[in-house]
Amino acid sequence: MKSAIPFRVRELAPFRREADRRRRLITVNSKWYNEYMDNTVGSLPISRRTDPVTTGSRNAGRNRSVSTDYYTPSSTLKLRNIPDYISGYVDGEGCFTVTFNAKAKALLGWELRPSFSVSQNEDRRQVLDIIREYFGCGYIRRDYADKTVKFEVRDHDELMTKVIPHFERFPLLSKKQKDFELFRSICKLIDETQHLNRDGFVNILQLAYRMNGSGKRKRTKEEIIKRLQRR
C-alpha cells in the first residue's frame, strides 16, 4: 500500500510554487518602491502604470486582481480645470517659505533659500505627480519629519518663471495669498541681488518672518541680525 504522505506533498506542490512566486513578486516590488522613494531627484515616470504608491494599485493588491484603469497625470490634465484645482489644493496643503541657515562661506555668513512645497500622504501621491507635471519642474521626495511625500521647487529661476506666474494668474483664496505675496516680493529682491548686502538681507529677513504666522523658527530675527552685525 502506498503511503499517503508523498501523495499529499505532490498535491500541495502547485500551491507552494504559486506562494513562492507571489512572495518573490512582493519582495521585488517592495525593493523597487523603497529604492524609488529614497530617490529625491525626480518623480515617478508617467508611463509606469503600476506605481505602488497609488490608491489604485493598493486596492488591486487587496482584491487580488490588478487593474490599470486608474487615472494618470497626463489623462487627468485633459479632463479638469487643473490650474484652478492646483491653486485650491495649495490653499489647503501648500506652503511658501524662506529658510535661513548659517553658512561660513556665504558672503554675509547666512544662506537664505525660498521654496514652494505641497505635502500629501503616500496613498494620495498621484496628486503630487499631477502638480509636478503641470509646473514642469521640481521634485518629489519623502519627508521623514511628518511621514508624508512632498513636491518641492527650490530653484530660483523656476520659482520666478513657473511657480510665481501661476499664482499671479490663479490667486489663492485664503490668508495664504498674503504669504504668497510676501514670498513673491522676496524672490524679486533676490533677483535684484538685494540679498548680497546687509540692508537688503535684513529687509528680506523682515518680510520672511511675516510669513506663516503659525510656524516656528529655530532662530529669532534679532539673533540673525545680531550675528550679521558681527561680520
Stockholm file with secondary structure:
# STOCKHOLM 1.0

chainA/1-231         MKSAIPFRVRELAPFRREADRRRRLITVNSKWYNEYMDNTVGSLPISRRTDPVTTGSRNAGRNRSVSTDYYTPSSTLKLRNIPDYISGYVDGEGCFTVTFNAKAKALLGWELRPSFSVSQNEDRRQVLDIIREYFGCGYIRRDYADKTVKFEVRDHDELMTKVIPHFERFPLLSKKQKDFELFRSICKLIDETQHLNRDGFVNILQLAYRMNGSGKRKRTKEEIIKRLQRR
#=GR chainA/1-231 SS CCCHHHHHHHHHHHHHHHHHHHHHHHHHHHHHHHHHHTCCSCCCCTTCCCCTTSHHHHHHHHHTCCCCCSCCHHHHHTTSCHHHHHHHHHHHHEEEEEEEEECTTSTTSEEEEEEEEEEECGGGTHHHHHHHHHHTCCEEEEETTTTEEEEEECCHHHIIIIIHHHHHHSCCSSTHHHHHHHHHHHHHHHHTTGGGSHHHHHHHHHHHTTSCTTCCCSSCHHHHHHHHHTC
#=GC SS_cons         CCCHHHHHHHHHHHHHHHHHHHHHHHHHHHHHHHHHHTCCSCCCCTTCCCCTTSHHHHHHHHHTCCCCCSCCHHHHHTTSCHHHHHHHHHHHHEEEEEEEEECTTSTTSEEEEEEEEEEECGGGTHHHHHHHHHHTCCEEEEETTTTEEEEEECCHHHIIIIIHHHHHHSCCSSTHHHHHHHHHHHHHHHHTTGGGSHHHHHHHHHHHTTSCTTCCCSSCHHHHHHHHHTC
//
